[in-house]
Amino acid sequence: MKRILISLIALVCSACGVGGQPSFSRGVTTSQALTGAAEWLEFETPQARAELFRDVVRQSQLEAGRAGTVMFPMASATSGELVAAPALDAKIDLLAAADAGAAVMLTFDTRGDRFGEDRRDAFQGLSEREATELVARSVLAQWNVKPTGAVTVSRAAGAPYAAAWLDGTLRINPAFVYMASAPAPSPAP
């Protein structure tokens, strides 16, 4: 009986990451993360969020230019049909805004669901709104979007996509902002 109890305790401790073993994600898929409550990602490890982000980037690379259900839909300039946006660079840091010198004017949709203003560790000390602004600027630059006026950024909580460019509005899933805000893993020595 004592052996069974010790084995059970060891099993529980290893599952929880106690005893020097890292605790891994409970297996949240990218789709579950995007369509669920984004705030739950705050409880995932930075490594789990970074892996979800890498998965989103891989999917963007596989889907680039495809029509149908995609991770980053945008309206085609020629046909108006929804297609996948250009692929994101695998080494991109979306918190490093890439529009220096030609800043895009962003306005945040104040109707309905708003981006949070309180600073969070999950956003590397930024607020959700500040992190979203950096992600929006980086995504627009990656997609080579050159708007003629202000771009409206809206919060698309629970959407099955990470970000969408439609009719001059950038719709960003807050779960994607959590993923993009995960610190990049340190390079191996």
N, C-alpha and C positions, 0 to 999 in steps of 0.2 A: 504494500500500500504506500509506503514511504517513497519507493522508487517511482511509482505512478505520479504521486504528488510533485516530486522534484522534476520529473519529465514535463508535467503539465506547466509548472512554473517556468521552466526553461523555454518551453514553446511560446508561452505568452510573452515573456521578456524579449525573445528574439523577434517576434512579430511586431512588438512595439518599438524596437530599435534600442533596447536596453542592453548593456553589456558590450558596447563598442561596435555593435552591428548597426549599419545605417538603416533608417526607416524609409522605405520606399512608398511611392504613391499607391493608393488602393486600386489603381488601375483605371482612373478616370480617362475616358477617351476624349479626343478633341471634340467630337460631336456632342458628347454629354456636357462637356465644359461650356461649349458655346450656347447650348439651348437651356442649360440650367441657370441657377442663380450665380452670377459672376462672383459675388462676395464669398462663396464657398471656396474659391480658388485661393483666398487669403490663407486658408488653413492647410493648403498643400505646401510642400517644401519648395524652396526656390528651384531645386533640381527638377522636381516634377513639373513645375510651371515652365522651366526652360525646355524640357523635353516636349511638352505640349506645343510650345512655340516652334521648336525645330520641326515638329510634325506638320504644323500649319504651313511653314515655309516649304517643306517637301511637297505638300499637296499643291501649293501655288505653282511650283515648278512643273508638276505633272499635268496640271489643268490649264496652264497658260494658253489662251486663245480658244479654248473649248467652249462650246455652248452647253446649256443645260444647268443642272445644279452644280454650283462651284463654290469654292471657299471665298473668292474675291470677285463677285460679279460687278460688271460695269456695262453701261450701254455702249454698243458699238457706234463709232462716229459715222460709219457709212450706212449701216442697215438699221440702226436703232435697236437691234436685237441684243439681248443680254448674253455676254460672253465673259470668260474669265479674264481678269486683268493680267497685265504682264507679271511674270514671276518675280518674287522677291529674291534678293541676293541672299544666299545662305549665310553670309557673314555679317549681315546687316545688324546694326544696333538702332532700333527705331526710336530710342530716346535721344539720339544724337541727330537733331533736326538737320536735314540736308538741304535746306533752301536758303542758306546764307547768301546775301547779296540780292536775292530776288524774292523777298518774303511774300508769301501768300497771305492775304487778309482772311482770317477765320472769324466766324461768328458762331456762337453756340446756341443751339435751339433751346429756348427757355420754356417751351410748351411741354407738358407731360414730364417724362422721366429726365431728370437733370444729372449731370456729372457731379460727383461729390467734391466738396471744397476742402475737406479735412485731410491733412497730410498723413500718409500711411507708409509703414515700412515696406509693404508689398509693392509700392510704387517707387521704391528707393528714396523715400522721404518726400516725394512730391504728392500733390493731391491728385485725385483721379482726373480732374479737369486739366491740370498741368501736364500730366503724363499723356492724356489723350491729345492735347495740342501738339506735343512733340511727335507722337505716333502719326497723327494726321499729316503734319508737314512732311515727315519722312516717307509715308506711303504715297502721297501726291507726287513727291519728287521721284520716287522709284517708278511710278507709273507714267512719268513725264506728262502729268496733267498741268496745263497752263491755263488756268481760269482767267477770264477777263474781268471778273468782279470778285466780290467776297464769296467765300465758300462757307456754306452752312454746315456745321458738324452736328449730327444728332446721335443720341444714345439709342442703340438698337439692342437693348437687353433681350436675351432669349432668341435672337435671330439665328438661323442655321448657318449663317456666314460670319466671317471675321470682320470684314469691312466691304462696303459697296459704294460705288460711285454712280449716282443716278441723278439726272436732271440738276446738276450743279450742287448736289448735296452729298456729303460724305457721311454715310451711316456707319458708325463704329460700334461693334459689340464690346461692351465693357470687359467681357471675359478675355477678349483678344488683348486688351490693354494690360490686364493682369499678366498674361503670358509674355507679352513683349517687354514688360517691366522686370522680369526675372533677371537677376544678375547673370551675366555670361560666366560660364565656368572658367576658372583660372587655367592657363595652359600648363601642361605637365612639365616638370623641370627636366 
